[in-house]
Amino acid sequence: MQEQDNNLFSDLSIDESAKKNIAGIASWAMIIVIVAVIGYVIEVISLFTAGSSPVDQSEGFGAYLRVGSEGAGSKIFAIVIGVVLNYFLYRFAVLAKKGLATNGMDDVSDSFRNLKIYFAIYSILVIIVSLLILLAIVAVL
């Protein structure tokens, strides 16, 4: 039973239309990873080049109601989480393209396993952030 779970697509064949669609998805996943990495590099550069700015009132909202943080620790934490997430998306793109090029169903299966991990981690993070926002709203009331 465990062997069946590890080889999701071992008994399946993929037609040309499915190959084209999976290749398109893998290409877009790679574009997302490249754009995200560029964003992380820009953020790291801004960590080292940005000076400290005073926090003041803005349109009646105090600093505690603004979205975001000026702390380097929170930016580094967000970058690390983003890199981990995008690693699984990158593995999906690479393995899917490799599997489609060589008709290796093991690679295609591994690519979708990485995509599953990506969405699982992303879903857990969305749930945690949503709960924290809900908790903050309840605490303000």
Backbone torsions as a table, in degrees:
resi	resn	phi	psi	omega
1	MET	NA	-39.2	179.4
2	GLN	-63.9	-35.9	-179.8
3	GLU	-66.4	-35.6	177.6
4	GLN	-65.2	-39.8	-179.7
5	ASP	-66.8	-33.9	-178.5
6	ASN	-76.2	-27.9	-179.7
7	ASN	-112.7	77.1	-175.1
8	LEU	-63.4	-40.4	-174.5
9	PHE	-110.4	20.8	-174.5
10	SER	-66.2	-32.7	-177.8
11	ASP	-97.9	2.2	-177.2
12	LEU	-102.4	150.7	170.9
13	SER	-115.4	147.4	-176.7
14	ILE	-108.5	125.9	178.8
15	ASP	-79.4	175.7	-174.0
16	GLU	-64.7	-36.2	179.2
17	SER	-65.0	-43.5	178.5
18	ALA	-66.3	-39.5	177.5
19	LYS	-60.2	-42.6	-179.8
20	LYS	-63.8	-43.5	179.9
21	ASN	-66.3	-43.9	179.4
22	ILE	-65.8	-39.1	177.3
23	ALA	-63.7	-38.4	176.6
24	GLY	-64.4	-43.0	177.6
25	ILE	-62.7	-43.1	179.4
26	ALA	-64.3	-38.3	178.0
27	SER	-64.3	-44.4	178.1
28	TRP	-65.9	-36.6	177.1
29	ALA	-61.9	-40.5	178.6
30	MET	-66.3	-38.4	176.8
31	ILE	-62.5	-42.1	178.1
32	ILE	-61.3	-43.2	179.8
33	VAL	-63.9	-44.2	-178.9
34	ILE	-63.2	-45.0	179.3
35	VAL	-63.9	-40.4	179.0
36	ALA	-64.0	-43.1	179.5
37	VAL	-64.1	-39.9	176.2
38	ILE	-61.1	-42.2	176.8
39	GLY	-61.8	-40.1	178.4
40	TYR	-65.9	-40.1	178.6
41	VAL	-63.6	-44.0	178.1
42	ILE	-62.2	-40.5	179.5
43	GLU	-65.3	-40.7	177.8
44	VAL	-65.3	-41.6	177.4
45	ILE	-62.1	-40.8	179.8
46	SER	-68.0	-26.9	176.1
47	LEU	-63.2	-38.6	-176.1
48	PHE	-86.9	-23.1	-175.7
49	THR	-101.0	-20.8	-176.0
50	ALA	-78.8	136.5	174.5
51	GLY	-87.1	173.6	179.5
52	SER	-82.8	138.6	179.0
53	SER	-118.8	141.4	179.7
54	PRO	-70.0	146.1	179.0
55	VAL	-95.6	125.3	179.4
56	ASP	-132.1	176.8	179.1
57	GLN	-69.7	144.7	179.5
58	SER	-136.9	110.6	177.3
59	GLU	53.8	38.2	176.0
60	GLY	85.2	-2.8	179.5
61	PHE	-102.4	133.8	176.1
62	GLY	-77.9	174.2	-178.0
63	ALA	-64.0	-27.7	-176.7
64	TYR	-73.4	-14.0	178.9
65	LEU	-98.1	-5.4	179.4
66	ARG	-78.3	148.9	177.3
67	VAL	-85.8	136.5	178.7
68	GLY	102.7	175.1	-178.8
69	SER	-149.2	150.3	178.6
70	GLU	-93.3	-3.8	-177.0
71	GLY	-73.0	138.0	179.6
72	ALA	-67.4	-33.2	-179.2
73	GLY	-62.3	-42.3	-179.9
74	SER	-69.5	-34.7	177.8
75	LYS	-67.8	-42.6	178.6
76	ILE	-63.8	-41.2	178.3
77	PHE	-61.1	-44.1	179.4
78	ALA	-65.8	-37.9	178.7
79	ILE	-65.8	-42.0	179.9
80	VAL	-63.4	-44.6	178.3
81	ILE	-62.3	-42.3	178.9
82	GLY	-63.4	-40.6	179.1
83	VAL	-65.1	-42.2	178.9
84	VAL	-63.2	-45.4	178.7
85	LEU	-60.5	-48.2	-175.9
86	ASN	-72.3	-18.9	173.8
87	TYR	-61.0	-43.9	-179.3
88	PHE	-69.0	-35.2	176.0
89	LEU	-67.4	-38.5	176.5
90	TYR	-63.1	-46.0	179.0
91	ARG	-61.0	-38.0	176.1
92	PHE	-59.5	-49.4	-176.2
93	ALA	-62.5	-45.1	-177.1
94	VAL	-67.3	-47.7	-177.6
95	LEU	-69.0	-35.1	178.8
96	ALA	-65.3	-45.8	179.1
97	LYS	-63.9	-41.4	179.3
98	LYS	-65.0	-44.0	-179.8
99	GLY	-65.0	-38.1	178.5
100	LEU	-70.9	-35.0	-179.9
101	ALA	-69.5	-35.6	-176.5
102	THR	-104.9	3.5	-174.0
103	ASN	56.1	32.6	178.2
104	GLY	-89.5	103.8	-177.9
105	MET	-68.7	-23.7	175.9
106	ASP	-65.7	-40.3	177.8
107	ASP	-67.2	-40.1	178.0
108	VAL	-64.1	-42.0	177.8
109	SER	-62.8	-44.8	177.8
110	ASP	-63.8	-35.3	179.5
111	SER	-64.9	-43.4	178.9
112	PHE	-70.7	-27.6	174.2
113	ARG	-64.7	-41.1	176.9
114	ASN	-66.2	-36.8	177.1
115	LEU	-66.1	-36.9	177.7
116	LYS	-64.1	-43.1	178.5
117	ILE	-63.5	-42.3	178.5
118	TYR	-56.0	-51.1	-177.6
119	PHE	-70.2	-31.3	177.2
120	ALA	-65.4	-47.5	179.4
121	ILE	-63.7	-44.1	-179.4
122	TYR	-61.3	-42.6	179.2
123	SER	-63.9	-42.7	178.8
124	ILE	-62.7	-42.6	178.6
125	LEU	-64.5	-39.5	177.8
126	VAL	-64.1	-41.3	178.8
127	ILE	-64.2	-44.0	-179.8
128	ILE	-63.2	-46.8	180.0
129	VAL	-63.8	-40.7	178.5
130	SER	-62.2	-41.5	178.3
131	LEU	-66.2	-38.6	177.5
132	LEU	-65.8	-38.9	176.9
133	ILE	-65.7	-44.2	177.5
134	LEU	-61.2	-41.9	178.8
135	LEU	-64.1	-39.8	178.3
136	ALA	-65.8	-39.7	178.4
137	ILE	-64.8	-43.7	178.8
138	VAL	-65.0	-36.9	-179.1
139	ALA	-68.7	-33.0	179.5
140	VAL	-71.8	-34.7	179.6
141	LEU	-72.9	NA	NA
